[in-house]
Amino acid sequence: MRFRKLNPWLSWGLAATFFLAILSGLVVSYPYHEEHPLITTVGLETVVPFGGFFRAFHYFSGQLTLLLTLWHTMEAILCRYERRRPWWAWTTLVLCVPGVLFILFTGYIIRGDETGYAAGHIAEHLAQSIPLIGGAIDHLFFLVTKDGVHRAWLAHVYFSGVIFFLAGLFHFRLRALRSVDIAAWGSFCALLALILPASLETYTEATLIKGPWFFLGVQELLRYLPPLIAGVLFPSVPALALLGFYWWPRASAWALGLWLAVYSLLTTVGALR
Amino acid sequence: MAGKNRRSFLKLMAGIFLGGLGILGTYSALHFLPRPPRKILVKEKLEPNKIIIGPEYFLRLTSSGPLALSRTCPHLGCLVTYNPIKNEFVCPCHQSRFSLEGKYLAGPAKKDLTKLKVIKSSGGLIIEIP
């Protein structure tokens, strides 16, 4: 059986943008202090030379990493890549998708702005709603009420390193990442950073705040359903469907397609509010 | 002789291990004990129809005295804000609404805003944040 091939430019683009997000993360983490997240983030934008540019570069390289991860996953499914991997490799790679989402989400929390504050507290309460292990998950990654953004910041850094280097060692082979890919995607991120500002919301006492674009659907659903269903079980469906592709590709494709349709609708409603 | 040395060494190690376990257990137990509430002094003078919006509380004067409400939404912990158009409190994350008395009106929260203890002092009002 012949398989379709992945688009190499976009696949290497994912590796390049992830690499650039980590490099720019090293730069922005230097003036950042997790005990004063908002002050140091604003300081990075206003006081540190080229701080605003580096923050925007980090922001857009991170956003591109997520978008390319989603694209790469869809392409891998369409190319039936699960048939060419042992189950454990497929499982590990699929778990990297929520991992990347988690990195981006914690990135919002550690800004410490209005969106970040809300995101942190929502994440904490959602974690606590999980039976038995919820408290442990909260203590590991969030605990924002008692400990500020410290744990979310550590999770952001650790997950970035672990996922990138594991993928770089065993999946895409970091050594094969060409400088031309880094230069091209780096230029694109720099262009975005020069044109568009990275989002940062001050405390405005607004009566409506919207979460990150990829969280809008969950935010909308949380208005109608209990936190465990809307914020934990429902977002777990695509991850389970992706895992299930190895054994039940047809049923998993249906589950993923239906979930995407519902989530797109919820996101649209949330965005239009 | 060698056996005696080994036994005393093992005893010492067991003592260190059990002592460490005791310290760790005490520390963990202390960690789970409820912490004393934080106290915030509000010097601003309360007037009828005026709402003082603090970083963690709403404070207003009612017929029965000062009323302090927590700004933490009972749904998912977002910071509740005041909507001057509707004259009510609203959670900006999922639009739960509360009356000026902190009573639940609509939305996913299903619970009232938490009332905070207010103590009158010579310097102003002291609000206790649990």
Interface residues (C-beta under 8 A of the other chain):
Chain A: Y117 A118 H121 I122 E124 H125 L126 T145 E205 A206 T207 L208 I209 G211 Q219 L222 R223 Y224 P227 G231
Chain B: I53 T72 H75 L76 G77 C78 L79 T81 Y82 N83 V90 P92 C93 H94 Q95 G107 P108
